[in-house]
Amino acid sequence: MDRKVAVVTGATRGCGRAIAVELGRLGWTVFVTGRTTREHQSPMKRSETIEDTAELVDAAGGRGIPVRTDFTELSDVDALRARIESEVDGRIDVLVDDVWGGDQYADFDGAYWDSSLDDALTLVHNAIDTHLIALHRLLPLVVKREGGLVIEVTDGDHDEYVGAGIPYFLAKCGIRAIGRALGAELKKYGCVGMTVTPGFLRSEAMLDYFGVTEETWRDAVGKSAPADFAISETPALLGRGVAKLATDAEVSRFAGKTLASWTLMNEYGLTDVDGSRPDFGKWMAEVRDAGKDPETAEHALYR
């Protein structure tokens, strides 16, 4: 029981997987939760599984415990809580809330009123209701002792609308709002709540979308992918940032805030897995927002 315990929702792939692995690298026990197992595929129809993630946690030096959990189903979440109570005496030191499951329901083109209402409502249900369900059932285990940390995961570090459709915007703003509320509410119990976001993420799904691999991703820049992809990052960058937050004795200074991967990178002196330091926030401010041509901008200045 000296081993700290984390619960990561949406840990099947992407940032959830990377965060779980980096917490495992600290030697922690990590409950790896998500919908896709080696026997059951989620509607996302991806090949990655929670068992794969748990094995990566083990390989990193932690203890990975895969628990299939659909966070739209109260019975699943209650079963997860029961396992935590049974296997680690109900201990949660860090809860990372990274449920999403909205990709196939997002409509980034055209007018909202011309899109599918069912898809819009499903996206919001999968992206926000799931977080509320997870928090309702698991927060009691976090606040049992002081020092707990709850991290919401979203897309973007501000609430300015930059497109992507109303439902998607609502979902991501909603998660930032939850993080702000957690910052205030958890302070009463000696715990910390906040939100984090990656930059332009080079996730498994994004690599597939652009038709490249982690070894060949640069081939997509300016071709199948926009020029901004040159400042993309692996999920590990955010994972490393979360691991730093989890071990920061003064993490309460970030209560209620939304911190981007590049902010964490600069705060803690981190690098991505290839040794680069992709600063997508700086790129957006100095290139995109400044009206410069991203095709001719010097990418190396932002890595």
N, C-alpha and C positions, 0 to 999 in steps of 0.2 A: 504493500500500500504506500510505499515511499514514491512510487512512480506516479507522476502527474497524469491527469486524464483529460483528454479532449474529445469532443463530439463534433464531427464535421458533416453537415448535411450537404447533399449534392456533391459527394466526394467521388463519384464515378469517373469523372474526367475533368479536364480544364483546371481552373483555379482550385476547385474543391480538392481534386486529387493532389495537386502540388502542395497545397496547404497541409493536407494530411501527412504527406511524406516529410515535409520540413518539420512538422511537430514530432513525427517519429524520429527524425534525426536528433532531436533533443533527448531521446530516450523515453518518450511518453507512451502511454497507452492511448490509442486513437480508435474510437468507434467510427468506422467508415460506413456511412449510410447513403443510400440511393436506391434506385428502382431496378437497375440492370444487374443481374447475376449471370452466372454461367448457365443457369437453367431457365432464366426468365428475362426477356428483353423488354425494355420500356418502349413507349410510343416514339421515342427519339430514334429508335432503330440504329443505335450505335453499337460497336463491337466491344467497347471498353466495359469492364465489370467492376463491382465493388471488391470482389475477391482479388482481382489484379492489383487494385490500389492497396488493399491490405497487405499483400505480399511485398509491395514496394515499401510500405511502412516498416515491415519486418526487416527488409534488406537494409534500410537506412539506420536501423538500430533500435527501433521502437517495437511496440506490440500492436499489430493491426487486427481489429475485430470487425469483420464485415457483418452488417445487419441490414437486410433488405427492408427498406422503409419507404412507403409512399406517403408523403407528408400531406396529401389530401385526405388520407384515411386515419381517423382518430385511433382506430384499433391498432394500426401499425405503429403509431407514435407511442401509444400506451405500452405496447409490447416492447418497444425500444427502451422506454423509461424503466420498465420492469427488469430488463436485462442489465441496465446500468446499476440499478439498485441491488441486483443479485450478485453481479460479477465484480463490481468495484465499490460496493457499499454506498451506491448513490452519489458518487463523487464526480463532479464536473468542474474542472479548473478553467477550461476554455470551451466555449460553445461558438462554433463558426457556422453561421446560417447562410448557406450558399445555394439553396434550392432555386431552380429556375424553370426549366422545362417549357420554355415559351417560343423557342426558335421557329417551329413549324406553324405557329399561330400569328406570327408578326407579319404585318403588311406595311412595308416601307414605301410603297408607291401609291399614288393616287389619293383621292379624298377619303377621309375616315368613313363618311356616310355611304360610300360606295363599296366599302369592304364588308367582310362577314362579321356580323354582330356576335355570332356564336364563337368565332375565333377570338374576337376581342375580349369577350368575357372569360373564355377559357385561359387566355394568356394572363389576365389579371388574377384569376383564381389560382393558377399555378405559381405565379410570381409573388403574390402578396399574402393570400390566405394561408399558404403553406408556411410562411414565416410566422404568421400569427399563431398558427397551430403549434409549431415547434416551440415557440417561446412560451406559450401557455402551459405546455406540458413539461418543458425542461428547465425553465427558469427557476422553479422551486429547488432544483438540485444545485443550481449555480449559487443561489443566495444563501444556502445553508451555512456557508463560511465566507468570511471576508476575503477579498483578493481575487474573486472571480472576474473573468473577462468574457464579454459577449461581443462578437464581431459580425456585423451584417456585411454582405458582399453585394455590390451593385455595379452599375456601369456609369461612370462619370462622377466628377467630384463637385458638380454645381447643378443648380436647378434651372438654368437658362435653356429654353427650348431650342434645339438645333436640328429639328427634324426627327425622323425615325418613326413618326406616327404617334397618335395620342395614347393608345393603350400601352405601347412600349415606354413612352415617356412617363406615364402615370406609374407604371410598375417600378421603374428605376428611381423616380422621385420618392415614391412611397417607401422604398427601402431606406433611402437616406433619411426620411422623416422618422422612421422607426428607430434608426440609429441615434438621432437627436433626442428622441423621447427616452430611449434606454440610457443615454448619458445622464439624464436628470433622475430617472426613476431608480436606477441601480446604485447611484451615489448614496441613497438612503441606507443601503445594505453593505456599504464598503466595497462595492464592486464597480466595474467600469463597462459601459456600453458605447459602441462607436461603429463606424462604417468604413470599409475600404473598397477600392476599385482598381482594376488593372487599366493599362493603357490599351493600345491596339494589340489585342491578344493573339498570339500565334498558337492557338489551341489546336487540338487534334481535328476538330470539326472545321476550323478556319483553314488549316493546311489542306484538308480534303477539298474544301470549297474552291480554293485557288489552284488545285491540281498539283501541289508540290509536297515535299517532305521537309522535315526539320533540317536535313542536309542540303536541300536544293531550294529553300524558300526564297532566296534572293533572286532566283530566276523569274519569280512572279512579279517583282516590283516594276510598275509601269506597264505591265502586260495584262495578265489575268487579274492582278491586284493593283490598287492605286499606288501612287508614289509614296503615300503615307506609310505603306507597309514596310518601307525601309527602316522605320523607327518602331517596328513592332517588337514585342517582347515575348518570351516564353512564360507560361504560368508560374514557373519557378521564381520569377522575380517577386511577384506578389506573395508567393509562399514564404520566401525568405523574409519579407517584410513582416508578415504575420508572426513568424517565429520570433522575430526581434521584439515585437509588441508583447508577445506572450511571456517574455523573460525580462521585460523592462520594468524595474521597480517603480518607475515614475510614469507609468502608462496612463495614470489618471489625468495627466495634462492634456490628453487627447479625447477625453470624455465628450461624447456627443458630436464629435467632428467626423468629417469624411476625408480620409487620407488616400491619395492616389499612390500607385506603385512607385512612381517617380519621386514623390514626396518622401516616402519611406526609404527609397534608395539613397536620396541625398541626406536624410536624417541619420541613417545608420551606416552609410558608406558601403552600400551593397553593390554587387554586380549581378548580371544575368549569368546563365550557365556558360556562355562563351566568353565571359570576362568583359563584355561590353556594358555600357551604362545608358540604355535607351531612355531619353527624357522626352516622352511624348507630350507632356504639358508645355515644355519649352518650345517644342516644334510647333504646336498649335498656336502658341502666342506669337512667336517670331516669324512664322511662315504663313500658316493658314489665316490667322486673324489679321496679320499685317498685309494680306493681299498679295503675297509673293507667289511666284509660280513654284509649286511643290516639285514639278518635274526637273527644274534646274537648280533647286536649293541644294546646298552642300550637306548631304545626309550625315556625313561623318561628324559634323559639329554637334549633332544631337545624339550621338551614341558613345 
